Amino acid sequence: MSTSITVDTTDPTPPYEQIRRQIADAIERGAFDVGAKLPSVRQLANDLGIATGTVARAYRELEHGGLIQSRRGLGTTVRAAPRPVADLLDEKSRLFIAEARALGVDDAAIVAAVTRNLTPPSR
C-alpha cells in the first residue's frame, strides 16, 4: 500500500471508521490508482493487530460508498477515480462551516479564522 493505515486506540472514533476514513481520503486525493489492489482483510487486520471483522466492516463501508470492490479470488481493488481537489475543498469547507455554525459562530468569525490560518505566523 502506498499509504500507511493506523488505528489510534485513544481516539473515540471506532477503529473501522478510522480505517475507512484513511483509505477513503487516500483514494480521494489520488494516492491509489483505479484498480490498485488493497491488502486482504486478514493481512490488514494482522498488520494493525485488530480483529478481521473490524477491517471487513471498513471495507464493506468503502464498497457501499463505491470506492472499492471486492471479488472472491481476486481481492479488493480501488474502484473510484480520485475526486478533483476543488470538489474536496468545497466538501471540507462545507463541513467546517457547518461545524462552526453549530458552535454558534457567525460568518465573519469563520472567515477571520480561515484568514488567520492562511497567514503564516510572524517571526
Buried (B, 14 or more C-beta within 10 A) or exposed (E): BEEEBEBEEEEEEEBBBBBBBBBBEBBBEEBBEEEBEBBBBEBBBEBBEBEBEBBBBBBBBBBEEEBBBBEEEEBBBBBBEBBEEEEBEEEEEEEEBEEBEEEEBEEEEBEEEBEEEEEEEEE
